[in-house]
Every structure is written in C-alpha cells, then in structure tokens.
Amino acid sequence: MTEEKMGLCWSGTKDQFDNLEKHTQWGIDFVERYTKFVKERSEIELNYAKQIRNLSKKYQPKKNSREEEENKYSSCRAFLSTLNELNDYAGQHELVSENLTAQIIAELGKYTQELKSERKTHFHDGRKAQQHIENSWKQLESSKRRFERDCKEADRAQQYFEKMDADINVTKADVEKARQQAQMRHQMASDSKNEYAAYLQKFNQEQNDHYYSVIPTIFQKIQDMEERRIERLGESMRTFAEVDRTILPIVGKCLDGMTKAAESIEAKNDSKQVVDSYKSGFEAPGDVEFEDYGQAMKRAVSETSLSNSRGESKPEKAAKRPGKLWPFIKKNKSPKQPREPLGHRLNDLMTSKSKMHCLRSLKRGLSLKLGSGPEDFSHLPPEQRRKKLQAKIDDINKDIQKEMDQRDALTKMKDVYIKNPQMGDPTSLDPRLGEIAQNIDKLQAEAQKFEGWLAEVEGRLPVKSDAPKRQSVVFSETPNNAPVAPVTVTTTVTVTNNCAQDRESPDGSYTEEPSSEPPVKPADPEFDDEFEEDETLPTIGTCKALYPFDGTNEGTISVAEGELLYVIEEDKGDGWTRVRRNEEEEGYVPTSYVEVFLDNNTKGFKTYI
C-alpha cells in the first residue's frame, strides 16, 4: 500500500532528491511566513483594542465633574452605556489577540522547529543511502576496470607464449616461462571476472533496493511530513477564522447593548429633567399697571423729608424708595419723571414684586460672592431649595441608619459578652455606645432643623391667625416747616408661611427669607406725597468712619479711617448705611464701620411705608 501510494505520488521524483529538498525547505519557509502574518494580525488586534479602550476611557465622565452630573439625562446614560459596551468590545479583540498568539503563533512556532528537525533526519538518511549506492557503483566500476585490465594482460601473455613457442631459437626454459606467465595472467583474468560478476550482482541488488525500497521509504516519510505540514497549516487557517467566530456572540451582545442604550433615550423625560433642574418656584410677575403722569398731585411730606439742619431754603425732596440703589449694581441715572401720587408708588411697590430688591439679603450675597452659601440653601430658588433640603435630609437619615446599625451590632455583642464573660468585657463597649447615642441625637437634631426649613418651603407651617397691627406715623408739612399733629394710619398685616415672596439678592441669587416689611394698604389720596426718584436725597446726619473700607463692589463707596461723611439713609436692618461724600459720590458702607450722628429734627421720627 505504501509502495502504491509512493508510486502514485513520488515515482517520478526518485531521482530528484535535491529538488525535493528545496521544496520541503520552501514549505517550512511558508509556514514561518504564515506565522509571521498571524503575529502581525495579533498585534493589530491588540493595538486596536488598546485604542478602543483609550477612546472609551477618554469620554468616560470624570468624577465630581459636570459630566457626571449630566448622567441624569437618558441620552447621557445611553452614551455612558455605549462606552461601557465599547470597552467590552475592546476586550473581545484582546481575546482574539490572545487566542491567535496561543493557538496559532505559539503552536506553529513549536511545530516549525519539530518540522525542521524531522526534515533534517529524513534528508540525512537519504543522503546516506545515496552515498552508499554511489560507493557501491564505484566498487563495481573498479572491479570492471581491473577485469578488463587483467583480460588484456592475459591476451598479451598468451600471444607472447605462442610467439616464444614458435621461435626455434628460443630455449625450452624460456618457452616454459612464457607458458607459465600466460597461465598466471589467465588465472588473474578469471579471478577478476569472478570479482566483477560478484560486484555487479551486489550493485544491482543494492541499486534495486535503493530505488525501490530505501529511497521510497525515505521519500514516503518526507511525503508524510509534507502532508502533515499542509494539514497543520490548514488547521491553523481554520483556527484563524474560528478565533474571530467565537467572539461574534459577545460582540453581538455588545452591539445589542449599544442599540438598547440608544432605544432607551427618552426625549420627554430628559426635557422633564431640565424642568426639574431649573424650576425655581417663583410666581410669574403680575401685569404692569398703567401709570398716569398727566395728573400733578401734591404729596404729603413725611418728617424724614424735612429740610436738613443746614437750613436750606429749598424744601428737600422725599427719600427714594428703600432698595433703590443696590450694592454690586450700577446706578443708572434716569431722566426726571413727572411727580405722581404717593399712593400710586405704594401700589407699584406692592404689585411689582419681581422688581423689588431686599437689602436684607446683602450679607448673604456677600457670602455667596466669597464662595460660601447659607446652610439652609436660602440663596436658591424655592424649588431648587426644596430639592437640596430633601437631599440633605436623606443623607442625614442614611447616617442615622448607619449609626443605628452600629448600635444594634454593639448591643448584640454586649449581650454575648454578658452571657459569655470569657469572650470579652461588656463594659468596654459602653463608651462606644454612648458616643453612638450622642451622634444619633446630633443627627436627629440636624434632621429636624432641615425638616423645619423644608416645611417652610413646602408650606406645611400653620397659618398665624392673629394679624399683628402697627401704626405708621405720617407728618404733613406746613409752609413754615412746623410739624402738625400726626395722623395714625393702621395697617393690617396677615402673616403666613408663604407670605414672604422669594426675592432676588444683589448678586443674582435668590432668598426666601421672610420680609419684615409687611404690605400695607395704599394711603388715602389726602396723604399722598409727591416725590421724584432722581432728586438728590436730603442728608439726615453725619457719620465718622471707624475703620477703612474698600468699596470695590458696585453700589458701595470707599472710606478712609476717620473720614466724615453725610448720612442720607439709615440702616434698615440689613447692616448697611447709605452715605454721601459730595453731590456726585454716594453709596453704601457697613454700619459697623461708621459712627452715625443723626440731626436732632430727624431723631425719633421714622416714616413707615
């Protein structure tokens, strides 16, 4: 069977030993070339996976960054899920590289070394057999030439004997010597003939064995080696494809995950998140009322609008509305407007709530400028404040639960120690239990504090039934500047937990601090007092700077220690006093930085509006 197979495949190559040697060397070189190809493919897969991982890592939201906060939107979560799936996708390509290295590159490298060793052995045996047949052929040729030479020598000796025997002049001894020489040569020729025949028979046998047994066997081994090489190369090529095929299910799941992430995007929910994030809770401003500047009405002048102590002959104009000039806000001079009734201005103050600015939040605004916010989040709009307070309460409750869990665990441990004193001293746990109890009390108190603020925001506080009343004393002005009997105007203030409208602070932040200035009923027309907003405010006293103040913010004024200034508006409870240095330079300074000296005719008289 082997000879039949060999005859079919290698019968024509029995004399092509050198060519077969070159062919098998080419086969090994081809295996090494394919191994190099797979190695480069593995490196490409590894580099590709590395680049994919770096790409996924590059676009991952960084911790404590705005990108991490944006994950509340479904589109951002879908993108994050896509990045995670892409990271898994990169892992599959790393797996391809590992499998190619382990299953093909390493195996083919090892097999190539074995193949080279086997090929070397077979061709060594082939060269040995070839050398043997060549040596046998040389021996045959040598015996053949010897037989030929001996035959020629025998013929010459025979001819010489015959010549000597025919010559009568030659002695009998010479003839006998020639005859013996001829016989010896004939014997040598006969021996050479026999030797040549033996070598010929041996060579023919060896030659037959060489071409029909030894060489075919060696070539069969080389053929088997070559076929195994080809089959092994085919298996490696199949493995090359299967390595990719094995990751397809996982890659498909990664792609399905990306598709599912894309399908999970909900535009309406994202829009709702935007509303929830920026919802302030403020009420929309009311309609702007028509202001009739066609009627010129006299106004009632309050005591605080009387002429200052410097005896100016021209009556001073009424003070501007509180909160006209904000610190941090540029003062824009507006053209003078016709005088209008005080009642109209009161109505404007009560209805235009969105335009009102509360100086009481000035300190809060300053703290926000410095980067710190109030503990109750009152600098935020109502809805955002409610969310922050609720989140704070949830965090505190989690801390309380942790402390309670620790307390329960220590209590159980203490019970075990009591039942088994050899395991530990129960009293050693008392300090820790006491510390946990104190922590729980503190956290509960803090939670109650934030819940109170939350109740205030959500309107859960009870409504006060008693409506406090206060009197506003208004003095009318006579031609001779003498004060007349005061007229008492009683205003009813209804206080609820929601009565304090959310106000805008100087720096653009918001506060829900309840206002101490309750709304009042519009004054009767007979007590209307005319005033112009852009008239210079009268001085009501002087002040001395106790400390230097650098008024770098808009609306404030810089003062030096010991400097004397005119007071044009008292502190309204917000910690700021409005002063003037000259007709063009005025602003706010901290009340605690100055010592105020009010004029006699202004002390004790305040107009409530």
Buried (B, 14 or more C-beta within 10 A) or exposed (E): EEEEEBEEBBEEBBEEBEEBBEEBEEBBEEBBEBBEEBBEBBEEBBEBBBEBBEBBEEEBBEEEEEBBEBEBBBBBBBBBBBBBBBBBBBBBBBBBBBBBBEBBBEBBEEBBEEBBEBBEEBBEBBEEBBEBBEEBBEBBEEBBEBBBEBBEBBBEBBEBBBEBBEEEEBEEEEBEBBBEBBBEBBEBBBEBBEBBEEBBEBBEEBBEBBBBEBBBBBBBBBBBBBEBBEEBBEBBEEBBEEBBEBBEEBBEBBEEBBEBBEEEBBEEEBEEBEEEEEBEBBEEEEEEEEEEEEEEBEBBBBBBBBBBBEEEEEBBBBBBBBBBBBBBBEEEEEEEEEBBBBBBBBBBBBBEBBEBBBBBBBBBBBBBEEEEBBEBBBBBBBBBBBBBBBEBBEEBEEBBEBBEEBBEEBEEBBEEBEEEEEEBEBEEBEEBBEEBEEBBEBBBEBBEBBBBBBBBBBEEEEEEEEEEEEEBBBBBBEEEEEEEEBBEBEBEEEBEBBBBBBBBBBBEBBBBBBBEBBBBEBBEEEBBBBBBEEEBBBBBBBBBBBEEBEBEBBBBBBBEEEBEBBBBBBBBEBBBBBBBBEEEEBBBBBBEBBEBEBBEBBEEBEBBB
